[in-house]
Amino acid sequence: MARLMLLVPILAAAMLRASSETHTDCGIARTAFGECVPYVAGKDPSLSRQCCSAVRDIKELTPTAKDRRAICACLVQELKDAGGSVDSSKASGLAGACGVSTNVIPTGLGFRCSKYEPASPFLSAACYVVRIRSITIISCKQMITFGYRIK
């Protein structure tokens, strides 16, 4: 009976911890990415609708470089916890196959999530040249572009 009394609080604490972990962005991303692990690991030959939904959810969790670094690290850990097998060609084509534009999906266990670094805004110009008979018109528009450098 004494052992049972000791075991109950330990189990309750473990359940609470597991529950609270899934409510963080990392926990949400890992749970969602769990739908993709069989495909990325090469155990499931077909891509599921649930996996593509998970990739869209993961993209929504990663609007900033800091978010991408953090979620990427969580996804790498999910792959490691799931056995560590990764088909890099499936992993690298996952977002595209789902029609999602994101590069946060790790392509292997050694994927460098720290590569996401904010870039400085830069000024660029788009110019158009139009020739009408002997007249040449050059029109340029300046744009400030924000992006992310990959180290």
N, C-alpha and C positions, 0 to 999 in steps of 0.2 A: 504494500500500500504506500509506503514511504517513497519507493522508487516511482510509482505512478504519480504521486504528488509532485515529484521533482521533474518528471518528464513533461507534464502538462504545460508548465510555464515555458519550457524550452521550445516545445512544438509551437506554442502560441507566438513566441517571439520570432521564430523562423518563418511562420506564415505571414506575420505582419511585415517582416523585412522583405520577403518575396513580393508581397502585394505593393509595398511602397516603391520598390525598384521599378515595377512596371508602370508607375505613374510619372516617372521622369522621362524626359525626351529620349535618353539613352535606352531606358526600359521599353518605351514605346517602339523605338526603332528596332531594337533587338527582337521584340515579339513579332513585329511586322516582317522583318527580314527572315525570320524563321520559316516563313512561307516559301522563301526563295532558296534556302540552303540545300534542299534535295536536288534542285536543278543545278545550282552553282557547283555543288560537290560532284556532279556527274552521275548521281544515283537515279535521277528522274529525267528521262529524255525529252519530256515536253514541258514547256513553260506554262504555268497555271495562271488563270485570271486573278487569283488571290495574290500571287507573287507580283504581278504588274500593279495591282492596287497598292501593294506594300511599297513598291518603288516610288509610286506617286506620293504616298504618305511620307516617305523618307525625304523626298525632295522638298515637301512643304516644311519639314522640320529643319531645313538647312539653308536659310536665306543669307546667312553671313559666312565669311571665311572661318570665323571662330566656331560657328555651329557645325560647319562641314568637317573641321578637324575633330571635334568632339564626337559627332555621330559616326564618322568614319572609323575612329578608334573602337567605338562600341560594336560596329559591324565586324571588324577584324576579330574582336574578342568572341563574338557570336560564332564566327567560322571556326575559331580554335576550339571553343566549347563543344561544337557539334562534331568534332572529330578531326578537324584540320585538313580535310581533303578539299581542294579547290581546282576546278577546271578553269584556268585563266581565260580561255577563249570565251567560254560561256559567261563568266563574270564580267569580262570587258564589254561584251555585247548585250548585257542584260537590259540596261536602260534603253538602248536603241530598239531592242526587240519589243519593249513595252511602249515605245513611242514617247519616252520621257527624256528630256534633255537635262541630264545631270551626270557629273563625274565623281560622285561621292561613293559609289559602290566599289569596294576594294577588289582588286583582281588577284589577290594572293595574300598569304599570311604575312609576307614581308612588305606589304603595301605601305608606303610612307604617307601617312595622313597629315603629317606636318607640312606637306608641300603647299597647302592652301594658305596663301598670303595675300592680303589686300594689295592691290596695285594703286599707284597714284593716278589721279585723273590725268589724261593727256589730251592735248588739242590736236585735232586732225581736220582735214578739209576734204570735201568731196567736190570734185570739179567735173564739169561736163563741157565738152567741146561740140559745138554745132556749126556746121558749114552750110551756108546757103549761098550758092553761086560763088561770088568772090568775097563774101563777107564771112568772117570767122567770129563766132561769139563764144566766149569762155565764161562760164558761170560757176562760181565756187560758193560753197556753204561751209562755214566752220562749225564743228561739233565738239563738244566735250564728251569724252567717252570714259566710262568707268568700267573696270574689269578686274580680273584676278590673274596674277602671274602664277605660273606653276614653276616652282624652284627646280 
